[in-house]
Amino acid sequence: MNTSQFLTQLLLVTLISVALVFGLNFNPQIASGQAISWITILIFVVFSGVVYFMSSYAARQANKNFYSSVILLAMMTRMLICILIVVIYAKTFEPTSNHFLIPFFSIYILYTIFEVHFMTRIGNYDGVQKNDG
C-alpha cells in the first residue's frame, strides 16, 4: 500500500466517522458527549498516520520480528490511548450517563478495522516484493 492509497482510505474512514458522529448526535443523550467523538477522531487520524509510517518502515526491514513488534506496540498503544481518552473525558466532563461510549467505541472499531487492513496489506505487499527481487 503506498502513501496516496493510505491517505485516500484514511480520508474515507474519517468521513464515515464524521457522518456517524453527526448521525448519532440526533440522539440527545449521545449528543451531550460529542466532544469525546471529535477528540477521538482527531487522535485516531494522527495515530493511524504514525502507525502507517512505522509499519511501512518495519515491513522493509530484513528482521520480520521487527514488523511483528511494531504491530504489537501499535495494538498496546491504541488500547492505552483509548483508556486514557475515556478516563480523562470522564474526569474532566463528568458525564451523567455512559452514552458517550457509543460513538467512542463505534469510532474505535472503524479505525481498528482500518488499521488492521492497512497493516496487513503493508506486511503482505512488502514481503512479496522482497521475495521476488
N, C-alpha and C positions, 0 to 999 in steps of 0.2 A: 504494500500500500504506500503510495507516495504522499507527499505533504498536501498537495492540492486535493486529492481524494479524501484525506483525513479531514481537512478543513471544511470541505463541502458536506461531508457526513456529520461533522460536529455542528455545523450551522443547522442542518436538518433536525438533529436531535434537540438542539436548543430551541428551534422554532416550535417543535412538538411540545417541549416542556413549557414554553411560554403560553401556548394555546391551552395546555392542560391547566395551568395556573389560572388563566382567565376564565376558563370554563368552571373550575371548582370554586372560584370566587363568587359565583352566583348563590352559593350556599352561605348564609350569613355567619354560621358557626365556623366555617373554614376561612372565610374572608377576613375574619379578625386576626388570623395568624399569617397573613400573606407576606409579611416581612421575611419570615424564615424561607419562604419559597424563592424569593428573589435572591436572597443571600446564598441559598443552596445552589441555584443555577449558576451564579457567578463563580462560586468556589469550584463547582464541578467542571465548568468550562476551563478554568485555569489548571485544575488538577489533570484533566484529560490531556491538555496540551503538554504538560510536563511529562506525564506517563508516556505519551506518544514518542516524544523525542528521546526519553531514556530507553524505551523498549526498542526503538529503531537503532540506537547506538549499540545496545546489548545484543541484538539479533545478529549484528555484523561481526561480533567477536568470535574468535575460534573456540573459546570455552563456552559451551552451551549451558553450563551450570550458572553462568553469569546471567543469562537471559531468564532462567528459572528463578534466580534470586530477585531479579527486578520485578517479576510477576508477583512473587510472594510479598515483597516490600510494598508494591502498589496496593495489593489487597489489604494488608495490615494498616497501611497509612489511610486508605479510604475508610476503613472501619473506625479508626481513631478520630479522623476528621468528622465523621458522622456523629459519633458520641459527643465530641466537643461542641458541634453545632447545636445539637439538641439540648445539652446541659446549659450552655451559655445562653441560648434563647430562653429556656425555661426560667433561669435565674434572673435574666435581665427584664423580660417582658411579663413574667408571672401569668401565663395564660390561665384562663378559668376552666378550660377543658383540654383534652388531648387531641382535638380535631385538627390541630396544626400538623399532626404527624401524617395525615392522609396525603397532602400534596408533597410533603417531605419524602416519604417513602416511595411515592409514585415517581418523583424526580430521581431518587436514588436508583430505583430499578431501571429506568430508562438509560441513565448514564453508565450503570454497571453492565448492562447488556451491550451497550456501545463499546465500552472498554474491552470487554471480552472479545467482541467481534474484531476490533482493530488489532488487538494484541495477537490473536490467533492468526490473522492474515499476515501480520508482520513476521511472526515466527515461521509460518509455513513458506511464505514467499522468499524471505532471505535465506532460509535453509535450502530451498530448492536451487536458488541461484548459486550458492556456494558449491553445491554438489555437482552441478553441471559444468562449472568452469574449472 
